[in-house]
Amino acid sequence: MKRAALSGAALLSLMAATLVGCSTASGDASASGDKELNFICSPQEDWCQQVAAQFTAETGIAANYVRLSGGEAVARLAASGDAPEFDAWFGGGADGHIAADAEGFLEKYVSPGAEQIPAEYKDADGTWTGIYVGALSFCSNTDVLKRIGADAPESWEDLLDPVFKGNIAMAHPGTSGTAYQALWTQVMLNDGDQDAALDYFGRLHSNILQYSKSGSAPGQMAGRGEVATGIIFAQDCQKFINEGFTNLQTTFPKEGMTYEVGAVSLLKNAKHPDAAKSFIDWTLTAAAQDIAPTVGTYSVPTNPDATITDDMVDLSKLNLLHEDISVAGDTRRELTARFDAEVAPAPKE
């Protein structure tokens, strides 16, 4: 990968190149019988919009999406039963896709483009393929920290300090893949002990102002000064900084943190399977993955030929906990149910 800062002119050039450069990767799309694609999109809204628009511009296939976080996506698929609404699922942690597969919602598909994706970022059988990587972080408002007399947290233990009472926000792991990564981080830090992980969040609970449905929402809350710190992915905190919340600061827990492999997958009984496969092929190209920074999303792309910008985290400098994604995915339903029962119920509509 190449690391580069993208200027405004470069972004426009990149977007134009995307429309031209990825035609060979998705060449079968326009030739298929499918002229429509309906997909779940789990990243932030502006990225979803560009993914849909540019795939349509490239292939002529009308792409429609509904934005759902990881937990919401699995629940929506379950509610659809034998009449699925969607053809593919874009984004959200691979653990969520694995949980969906355990419920029988996914169809295996090994895209030709998967050859370019490193082995640690894909399922060999084609259940899911990684399109981006994001590291968990603490996103703090320096003004609020000063007001409450706290330093930016640099450890999970720091978050337990009473000075943060009512000044931390995170999503609920039952609805958010981001929050599930926080929960799974504690499982790993406690050598697989789920009871110890839930005990940690039980102690943290009094410092939590709100559990949101969306994984990135706590960063917006911190930016607005509603809390001191949000537990979110680093790319989301950087996005908010670049959008004007310049009082935000990103820190990383010294004990370590897991990371999300954002995935794409084919849904079982898709009404438009050819379009879905073409869509998956397209998302794995460097040009398609280069869309993300043009809309202020700074997750690290999985395609080695995609551009690494200065706003993206250097994963090699972080204390990353390398999880077994399959175990994390297989455990998700049981563990989030325990969180819901033992720590806090999931937020409702």
Secondary structure, DSSP 8 states (H G I E B T S, - for coil): -EE----HHHHHHHHHHHHHHTTTTTTTTTTSS--EEEEEE-S-HHHHHHHHHHHHHHH--EEEEEE--HHHHHHHHHHHTTS-S-SEEEEEEHHHHHHHHHTT-EE----GGGGGS-GGGB-TTSS-EEEEEEEEEEEEEHHHHHHHT-----STTGGGSGGGTT-EEEE-TTT-HHHHHHHHHHHHHTTT-HHHHHHHHHHHGGGEEEEESSSSHHHHHHHTTS-SEEEEEHHHHHHHHHTT-TTEEEE--TT-B-EEEEEEEEETT-SSHHHHHHHHHHHTSHHHHTHHHHTT---EESSTTSEE-TTS--GGGS-B----HHHHHHHHHHHHHHHHHHT------
